[in-house]
Amino acid sequence: MNSAEQSSPMPLAQLLAWVRDRSTQEKKVILRELLDETATVTMASEPSLAKDWNDKEEDEAWKDL
């Protein structure tokens, strides 16, 4: 994608069509980037979520599940 394409949101159907038109190698790069980004967000979120979830009240609420 060029800089003009990155500046405005793209409808999901259009994005998926764009990805389908990429070569296998380009799709691998796209997937690797998405996985890297997902891992980064997950790791950054964990400490924040732990503040809410790691307490006795949460343990009590979930003990029977």
C-alpha positions in Angstrom: 0.0 0.0 0.0 1.2 3.5 -0.7 1.0 6.4 1.7 -2.4 7.6 0.3 -3.9 4.2 0.9 -2.7 4.2 4.5 -4.2 7.6 5.3 -7.8 6.6 5.0 -9.7 3.6 6.4 -10.4 0.8 3.9 -13.6 -1.2 4.1 -12.9 -4.8 5.2 -14.1 -6.4 2.0 -11.8 -4.1 0.0 -8.9 -5.0 2.3 -9.6 -8.7 1.9 -9.7 -8.4 -1.8 -6.4 -6.5 -1.8 -4.8 -9.3 0.3 -6.2 -12.0 -2.0 -4.5 -10.3 -4.9 -1.1 -10.4 -3.3 1.5 -13.1 -4.1 2.1 -15.9 -1.6 5.3 -14.3 -0.5 3.6 -11.0 0.2 0.8 -12.8 2.1 3.4 -14.4 4.3 4.9 -11.0 5.1 1.5 -9.5 5.8 0.7 -12.4 8.1 4.0 -12.2 9.9 3.5 -8.4 10.5 -0.1 -9.0 11.8 1.2 -11.8 14.2 4.0 -9.5 15.4 1.6 -6.7 16.0 -0.9 -9.0 17.8 1.9 -10.3 20.1 3.0 -6.8 20.9 -0.5 -5.7 21.9 -1.1 -8.9 23.9 2.0 -8.5 25.9 1.3 -4.8 26.5 -2.2 -5.5 27.6 -1.4 -8.3 30.1 0.0 -6.2 33.0 -3.0 -3.8 32.7 -5.5 -6.7 32.7 -3.7 -8.4 35.6 -4.4 -5.4 37.8 -8.1 -6.0 37.4 -8.0 -9.8 37.4 -5.4 -10.8 39.9 -7.2 -10.2 43.2 -9.2 -12.2 45.8 -12.5 -10.9 44.6 -12.0 -12.2 41.1 -10.7 -15.5 42.4 -13.9 -15.8 44.5 -16.1 -15.0 41.5 -14.5 -17.6 39.3 -13.9 -20.4 41.9 -16.9 -22.5 40.8 -16.3 -22.5 37.1 
